[in-house]
């Protein structure tokens, strides 16, 4: 089992949610400097750089950052890319917008790590700046539900990347007590010349319920400015699939 997800295979499957890039672009209008935490291969960051702003990306994966740098180079854009921990970081700049897109906050698998990340983000916000992020909305837990649950391996996607046919299978296990899901993705490749191989990667996430997320923002001393159920900024409801959030320093910093 490899821990550092192959960027090319990751990109085939994990392409964000409909409308997410448009939302971040809209909320970043007028910003001069933007930081993305967990920037990956630059899917969101590159779209913002094209607006002519200064962008900085942090990610813990050297392989993802290498692909991100290549994409920026091909597009004729520039970014400051930092390989590091999104929980504890110290940069010499303050940012008008700090982004944590596509469930990246959930990749921090403890309450302490998630809180530390939000506090670090707050420390890097410029006056009037905003923290923007999105995560999926977890289903409520039924009183009689078992503390663990598993989903057997099943086919979730098929691709042909020009050289090989790829089938992707997913299996997952959930710990309801820890609020953690461990999803494993198996990529079965059949090359056009007949060769075959398989690769597997796992992503462990700790999800939050709405009340927990709002409490976490308060503990990080961040003021809630928007809490939506989708990227069209429709109100969050118990049936919403996403939690889309805008937060700021609040009145203390004159924001």
Phi and psi in degrees as a GROMACS rama.xvg file:
@    title "Ramachandran Plot"
@    xaxis  label "Phi"
@    yaxis  label "Psi"
@TYPE xy
-89.9769  138.085  UNK-2
-89.668  -28.841  UNK-3
-93.9491  101.619  UNK-4
-55.9283  132.391  UNK-5
-61.5656  120.606  UNK-6
-60.0562  -37.0001  UNK-7
-66.5511  -43.5007  UNK-8
-71.6332  -37.6139  UNK-9
-57.8141  -45.0143  UNK-10
-63.3146  -33.3465  UNK-11
-61.9503  -37.4754  UNK-12
-99.1052  -42.7807  UNK-13
-100.493  92.5085  UNK-14
-115.73  22.5816  UNK-15
81.3257  -168.851  UNK-16
-114.174  148.884  UNK-17
-54.4237  126.411  UNK-18
90.3877  -5.95447  UNK-19
-69.4503  -43.4806  UNK-20
-62.5903  -42.1531  UNK-21
-60.1904  -40.4412  UNK-22
-64.5691  -45.7217  UNK-23
-64.6311  -38.4432  UNK-24
-62.0559  -44.0853  UNK-25
-63.2048  -45.9099  UNK-26
-74.0801  -14.119  UNK-27
-98.1771  3.33057  UNK-28
-61.1788  132.203  UNK-29
88.9298  -10.2237  UNK-30
-74.0685  145.608  UNK-31
-102.442  -29.479  UNK-32
-140.006  132.065  UNK-33
-129.025  137.841  UNK-34
-117.272  131.389  UNK-35
-114.18  127.631  UNK-36
-94.9428  128.514  UNK-37
71.9738  48.8173  UNK-38
-72.9738  -15.8888  UNK-39
57.1808  -131.418  UNK-40
-91.9316  12.0638  UNK-41
88.3999  18.2252  UNK-42
-55.171  -46.5783  UNK-43
-86.3185  -43.5029  UNK-44
-60.3412  -41.326  UNK-45
-64.1839  -37.9059  UNK-46
-63.8569  -30.8435  UNK-47
-80.099  -35.4755  UNK-48
-61.8583  -31.0413  UNK-49
-65.8403  -15.1903  UNK-50
-82.9647  -0.668779  UNK-51
88.5618  17.2314  UNK-52
-97.2038  162.603  UNK-53
-79.0967  127.817  UNK-54
-124.066  143.546  UNK-55
-129.849  136.201  UNK-56
-125.805  138.036  UNK-57
-117.432  134.371  UNK-58
-152.529  150.482  UNK-59
-85.9162  -8.13163  UNK-60
-101.809  116.81  UNK-61
-62.7267  -37.9689  UNK-62
-64.9484  -42.4613  UNK-63
-64.2335  -41.9716  UNK-64
-66.1145  -34.2677  UNK-65
-63.9641  -42.4762  UNK-66
-67.1083  -36.9936  UNK-67
-61.375  -46.5514  UNK-68
-61.4572  -38.6011  UNK-69
-64.8849  -42.0348  UNK-70
-63.8971  -41.6209  UNK-71
-63.6082  -41.6208  UNK-72
-62.0817  -45.1445  UNK-73
-63.8268  -32.2791  UNK-74
-85.4831  -4.20001  UNK-75
70.6869  28.1684  UNK-76
-114.089  164.501  UNK-77
-122.781  147.272  UNK-78
-151.657  150.074  UNK-79
-93.2071  114.26  UNK-80
-111.073  129.88  UNK-81
-123.563  124.942  UNK-82
-88.0676  115.128  UNK-83
-175.169  -177.132  UNK-84
-87.8882  126.504  UNK-85
-78.1246  -3.1288  UNK-86
-85.8523  -45.8867  UNK-87
-123.106  108.836  UNK-88
-145.187  152.132  UNK-89
-137.298  107.293  UNK-90
-111.656  153.608  UNK-91
-82.7412  14.9116  UNK-92
-128.356  161.216  UNK-93
-112.335  151.013  UNK-94
-122.906  142.805  UNK-95
-73.9056  -30.601  UNK-96
-139.565  137.966  UNK-97
-123.757  128.415  UNK-98
-115.326  143.572  UNK-99
-135.576  77.4093  UNK-100
-78.857  166.032  UNK-101
51.0977  54.6818  UNK-102
67.6015  12.6092  UNK-103
-62.5492  -29.6968  UNK-104
-60.3086  -33.0936  UNK-105
-70.8023  -18.046  UNK-106
-72.394  -8.74889  UNK-107
-90.532  113.255  UNK-108
-97.2808  14.6432  UNK-109
-134.792  159.329  UNK-110
-60.1453  -42.2607  UNK-111
-61.7016  -43.6597  UNK-112
-65.3805  -41.9373  UNK-113
-64.5762  -41.5218  UNK-114
-65.9195  -42.9019  UNK-115
-61.8548  -39.5647  UNK-116
-60.4083  -47.801  UNK-117
-65.2657  -37.0763  UNK-118
-68.2301  -37.8268  UNK-119
-65.4818  -39.94  UNK-120
-62.0576  -45.0825  UNK-121
-57.699  -41.2906  UNK-122
-65.0116  -18.8685  UNK-123
-103.963  4.00151  UNK-124
-80.1733  134.5  UNK-125
-75.1397  156.434  UNK-126
-53.0973  131.115  UNK-127
82.841  -0.05354  UNK-128
-78.2824  169.788  UNK-129
-134.446  144.169  UNK-130
-97.1943  127.51  UNK-131
-124.278  132.109  UNK-132
-157.006  163.735  UNK-133
-139.028  144.295  UNK-134
-142.261  159.556  UNK-135
-76.8534  152.295  UNK-136
-91.1906  115.195  UNK-137
-73.2706  147.072  UNK-138
-70.3219  143.039  UNK-139
-59.5922  151.809  UNK-140
-92.9887  127.343  UNK-141
-73.3798  147.623  UNK-142
-57.5942  -33.2731  UNK-143
-97.9515  12.3889  UNK-144
-74.1362  141.897  UNK-145
-66.7072  147.432  UNK-146
-69.3209  -17.1468  UNK-147
-130.981  151.664  UNK-148
-148.696  148.101  UNK-149
-132.117  146.559  UNK-150
-116.363  122.21  UNK-151
-67.4447  158.513  UNK-152
-59.9837  134.106  UNK-153
-150.352  152.323  UNK-154
-72.7817  129.612  UNK-155
-119.506  -17.4722  UNK-156
-164.609  155.829  UNK-157
-136.712  141.063  UNK-158
-140.025  159.21  UNK-159
-129.689  117.63  UNK-160
-95.4054  15.5267  UNK-161
98.9489  -16.5627  UNK-162
-129.941  -19.7203  UNK-163
-155.531  153.196  UNK-164
-92.2166  131.861  UNK-165
-124.186  126.942  UNK-166
-109.557  132.279  UNK-167
-112.89  125.714  UNK-168
-114.274  144.817  UNK-169
-124.296  140.358  UNK-170
-134.829  150.578  UNK-171
-146.945  153.35  UNK-172
-130.014  141.891  UNK-173
-125.878  133.503  UNK-174
-107.392  103.135  UNK-175
-67.7592  -30.993  UNK-176
-67.5077  -44.4078  UNK-177
-84.505  -7.79538  UNK-178
56.5107  47.6215  UNK-179
-125.166  139.857  UNK-180
-121.968  129.926  UNK-181
-111.913  107.104  UNK-182
-103.183  130.335  UNK-183
-113.628  130.752  UNK-184
-113.055  123.275  UNK-185
-108.664  123.457  UNK-186
-106.092  115.382  UNK-187
-105.989  111.475  UNK-188
-106.307  132.825  UNK-189
-119.221  108.924  UNK-190
-73.5092  156.706  UNK-191
-62.5273  -21.0453  UNK-192
-91.86  7.21082  UNK-193
99.9315  -13.2767  UNK-194
-65.3869  151.022  UNK-195
-133.927  148.323  UNK-196
-159.024  166.068  UNK-197
-136.784  142.787  UNK-198
-132.975  150.513  UNK-199
-135.175  137.999  UNK-200
-137.185  147.388  UNK-201
-118.621  143.774  UNK-202
-123.766  116.349  UNK-203
-95.8421  131.091  UNK-204
-133.173  147.606  UNK-205
-113.594  113.198  UNK-206
-89.4266  164.533  UNK-207
-126.933  147.837  UNK-208
-89.4784  158.601  UNK-209
-52.1497  -46.2408  UNK-210
-64.2144  -34.9203  UNK-211
-68.0307  -40.6905  UNK-212
-63.4086  -44.5186  UNK-213
-65.6744  -37.6588  UNK-214
-66.6504  -36.3398  UNK-215
-64.0158  -42.4349  UNK-216
-60.5002  -42.2098  UNK-217
-64.6705  -40.8372  UNK-218
-65.2432  -29.6747  UNK-219
-83.8029  2.6244  UNK-220
61.7561  40.8339  UNK-221
-109.79  138.755  UNK-222
-93.4644  127.507  UNK-223
-73.0363  127.904  UNK-224
-112.8  -24.1555  UNK-225
-159.047  136.748  UNK-226
-138.59  105.945  UNK-227
-119.669  161.147  UNK-228
-96.7189  -6.75363  UNK-229
-164.205  176.504  UNK-230
-79.5155  -3.88657  UNK-231
-85.1218  4.23337  UNK-232
65.4913  27.6963  UNK-233
-69.8485  150.065  UNK-234
-60.1737  146.811  UNK-235
-72.4977  134.724  UNK-236
-132.569  168.623  UNK-237
-59.6617  -17.4911  UNK-238
-99.5399  3.0101  UNK-239
-66.1797  144.806  UNK-240
-87.3866  -21.41  UNK-241
-129.925  159.689  UNK-242
-120.819  110.505  UNK-243
-111.508  122.56  UNK-244
-127.4  139.165  UNK-245
-124.376  129.323  UNK-246
-137.418  162.449  UNK-247
-146.421  -178.049  UNK-248
-73.9173  -18.651  UNK-249
82.3975  -169.331  UNK-250
-65.2407  -23.9421  UNK-251
-57.3593  -35.5984  UNK-252
-102.88  8.65221  UNK-253
74.2161  24.5431  UNK-254
